[in-house]
Amino acid sequence: MEWSAATLWWIAAGVLIAAEMATGTFYLLMLALGVTAAALSAHLGLAFSAQLVAAALVGGGAIVAWHVRRQRQQALAGAVPNRNFNLDVGEQVSVERWEPDGTARIDYRGAQWNARYADEGEPQPGLHTIRGIESNRLLLGR
């Protein structure tokens, strides 16, 4: 039994979707979209090179679009000082010692965190309020 190119593309799409479900890597789903475009190109009777181009353009384009979308969302989120968005905002933490560059290591929720002073003036040891989170760093103020 000889399989058509479209059948092979559909099998590849299924494998990519199964791998995405097993790993949770959303980018594999974007690649599966590209492989699906190649399968549809095969159904249209396009040459193998055109199928590869369709897979690359659709899959690569979807990955680039998803990456740009995630970058924009992260840039917009930033250090959101909204307690509805981040439940840590407004919580009190104790800082024993500040470094000269305005950073500190603190214990919070059973783990060591990096913190940065995000208020006016010189940081002083004592109780501080979490104003936001920037990546994996707490932004603290009085």
Buried (B, 14 or more C-beta within 10 A) or exposed (E): EEEEBBEBBBEBBEEBBEBBEEEEEEBBBBBBBBBBBBBBBBBEEBEEEBBBBBBEEBBEBBBEEBEEEEEEEEEEBEBBBEEEEBEBBEBEBEBEEBEEEBBBEBEBEEEEBEBBBBBEEEBEEEEBBBBBBBEEBBBBBE
